Amino acid sequence: MNAEGFAAIAALIKARSGIVLTPDKEYMLETRLAGLLKQHAIPSLDALALKLRDPRAEVLAKAVTEALTTNESSFFRDGKPFDHLKRLLPRLLAARPPGHRLRIWSAACSTGQEAYSVAMVLQEMGIRGAEILGTDLSAEVVGRARDGLYTQFEVQRGLPVQMLVKHFRQEAGKWRVQPALREMARFEERNLLGDHRPLGRFDVVFCRNVLIYFDPQTKGRVLNALAAQMAPDGVMYLGGAETVLGLTDRLMAVPGERGAYGLTAAVAPVRLAG
Ligand SMILES: C[S@@+](CC[C@H](N)C(=O)[O-])C[C@H]1O[C@@H](n2cnc3c(N)ncnc32)[C@H](O)[C@@H]1O
C-alpha cells in the first residue's frame, strides 16, 4: 500500500482507539484486514483508506479498528496481581461500611478471562455481592466475554485444573463459566479514551496489557481518567511491561508489589503482609 494510505488508516485507528501503528506494522494491516476487504468487496488497502475518508463509513471504520486490536488474554495472567488482590480484598472490606458492594473494573477486558479470574478469587474467598465490570472497545470480544465459553486451549492457559472443574462445565467440547460466576460479572463496550465518570467509583481497577499500544500522551490521559474513578485507597493493576512513571503523578507503585499502583494522595496502599 502507499504511504499516504497507511498514514490515513493509522491516523484513524489512533483517533478511535489510541493504538499507534508504526509503518513496520503494514503486514498487520494486510493480515488482519484481508477478511474485511473480502467481505466488503474492497480491492486493496489503499481503496479501503479512500473509503474510510467518508464520514458516513462509520460501520466500516469501527470494524477496521476492532480488527486491529490485539485480544490476547488468559486466566490468572501473570499471577501476581491476583495474589495481591487476595491480600488486598480483606483490608479493603475492613475499611468499608458493612454491606458495601465492592466494585472491580476490568478495563480492556478482551474475552473476559481477567474478569472471571477476579470472580473466582472472590468466590473462593466467600466475598458476596461484589460487582465486576468488564469493558472493551471491541464488540466482538465483549460478546465472547458475556458468553463465557472457552476452548480447551484457552482454559489450559493459567487455569488450575481444580478451578476449571469447579467453576466451569463442559459444553459441546468447550468450557462454559458456571452461572454463579457469570452473574458476578457484567460486560459492556467502552472506549478507554471516553468519559468514565458515569461509571462511578471502583475499589479495584485492572488495566493490563493495553497501554503498551498507546503513545505516552494517551497513556497519561487514560491513567488519569482511570485514577479519577478509583476509591482513595483503591488499587490499579497494570501489565508487566507497563508503568506509570513519567506518565502521571496521580498514581504510584505499591512498594514491593509488581504491577500494583495506588493513588498518590492515598496513605493506605503500602506493602501487604503475607
Ligand atoms: C491484549 S488485550 C488485554 C486483555 C486483558 N486485560 C489481559 O491483560 O489479559 C488488550 C485489549 O485492549 C482492548 N483495547 C484496545 N484499545 C482500547 C481502547 N481504546 N478502549 C478499550 N479497549 C481497548 C483491545 O480490544 C483488547 O481486547
The ligand as an SDF file (V2000), in Angstrom:
LIG
                    3D

 27 29  0  0  0  0  0  0  0  0999 V2000
   -4.0460   -7.6740   24.9310 C   0  0  0  0  0  0  0  0  0  0  0  0
   -5.7160   -7.4320   25.4130 S   0  0  0  0  0  0  0  0  0  0  0  0
   -5.5580   -7.4110   27.1710 C   0  0  0  0  0  0  0  0  0  0  0  0
   -6.6590   -8.1830   27.8680 C   0  0  0  0  0  0  0  0  0  0  0  0
   -6.5060   -8.2970   29.3920 C   0  0  0  0  0  0  0  0  0  0  0  0
   -6.5360   -7.0000   30.0180 N   0  0  0  0  0  0  0  0  0  0  0  0
   -5.2560   -9.0490   29.7500 C   0  0  0  0  0  0  0  0  0  0  0  0
   -4.3050   -8.4320   30.2270 O   0  0  0  0  0  0  0  0  0  0  0  0
   -5.2060  -10.2520   29.5250 O   0  0  0  0  0  0  0  0  0  0  0  0
   -5.9500   -5.7010   25.0030 C   0  0  0  0  0  0  0  0  0  0  0  0
   -7.4060   -5.3080   24.8590 C   0  0  0  0  0  0  0  0  0  0  0  0
   -7.4790   -3.8910   24.8300 O   0  0  0  0  0  0  0  0  0  0  0  0
   -8.5630   -3.5340   24.0150 C   0  0  0  0  0  0  0  0  0  0  0  0
   -8.4230   -2.1220   23.6380 N   0  0  0  0  0  0  0  0  0  0  0  0
   -7.5200   -1.5590   22.8070 C   0  0  0  0  0  0  0  0  0  0  0  0
   -7.7270   -0.2310   22.7200 N   0  0  0  0  0  0  0  0  0  0  0  0
   -8.7760    0.0490   23.5340 C   0  0  0  0  0  0  0  0  0  0  0  0
   -9.4670    1.2290   23.8760 C   0  0  0  0  0  0  0  0  0  0  0  0
   -9.1270    2.4240   23.3760 N   0  0  0  0  0  0  0  0  0  0  0  0
  -10.5100    1.1460   24.7160 N   0  0  0  0  0  0  0  0  0  0  0  0
  -10.8890   -0.0550   25.2590 C   0  0  0  0  0  0  0  0  0  0  0  0
  -10.2620   -1.1990   24.9650 N   0  0  0  0  0  0  0  0  0  0  0  0
   -9.2220   -1.1580   24.1140 C   0  0  0  0  0  0  0  0  0  0  0  0
   -8.4900   -4.5000   22.8560 C   0  0  0  0  0  0  0  0  0  0  0  0
   -9.7280   -4.6120   22.1860 O   0  0  0  0  0  0  0  0  0  0  0  0
   -8.0480   -5.7840   23.5640 C   0  0  0  0  0  0  0  0  0  0  0  0
   -9.1420   -6.6220   23.8390 O   0  0  0  0  0  0  0  0  0  0  0  0
  1  2  1  0
  2  3  1  0
  2 10  1  0
  3  4  1  0
  4  5  1  0
  5  6  1  0
  5  7  1  0
  7  8  2  0
  7  9  1  0
 10 11  1  0
 11 12  1  0
 11 26  1  0
 12 13  1  0
 13 14  1  0
 13 24  1  0
 14 15  1  0
 14 23  1  0
 15 16  2  0
 16 17  1  0
 17 18  1  0
 17 23  2  0
 18 19  1  0
 18 20  2  0
 20 21  1  0
 21 22  2  0
 22 23  1  0
 24 25  1  0
 24 26  1  0
 26 27  1  0
M  CHG  2   2   1   9  -1
M  END
$$$$
